[in-house]
C-alpha cells in the first residue's frame, strides 16, 4: 500500500522528469543529524552535535548528489532523485514537491543501504564513492526504494 506522501511525490515530480520517466519509489528523508538537532532542545550540546552531523552530510553530498531538508528521495527507471519538499506535517499533509535539487544516473550509485533505528531508519546512499547518510521515519518505505533502485540498475 502506497503512502499518501509517495503518491504526492510521484505526482509532484512529473514536471521535473524526462520524457517517459516515472518515479518508481520514494520516501521523505532528512540529512542524518536533523532529528538530534531538534530533539536536543534541552541540551545545547546534543543540538549542536546534531546540527554539525547534518551539515557534514549536506556538505559531503554537495559535490556528487545535492540534498536538502526536508527532501523526497526517489528513484525512477533511470535516475536517483532528490526533491525539495514543503514541510511534511503527517497524515499526507505538506510534503509537496517544490524543486529538483539533485539527480544522478542509477549507474553512478554504488549502493543504498538501510539500518533500522529505534524510531526510524538511517539510509546511506553511496554515490561515486561518497557516502551520504540520511534519516527517515519508521514508516518510510526505504526497502521499496532499494528494490526499485536494484530493478533500475539491473535493467541497464
Secondary structure, DSSP 8 states (H G I E B T S, - for coil): ---HHHHHHHHHHGGGS-TT--EEEEEEEEETTHHHHHHGGG-HHHHHHHHHHHHHHHHHHHTTS---SSEEEEEESSEEEEEEE----BTTBS--EEEEEEEEEGGGEEEEEEEE-SSEEEEEEEETTEEEEEEEETT--HHHHHHHHHHHHHT-
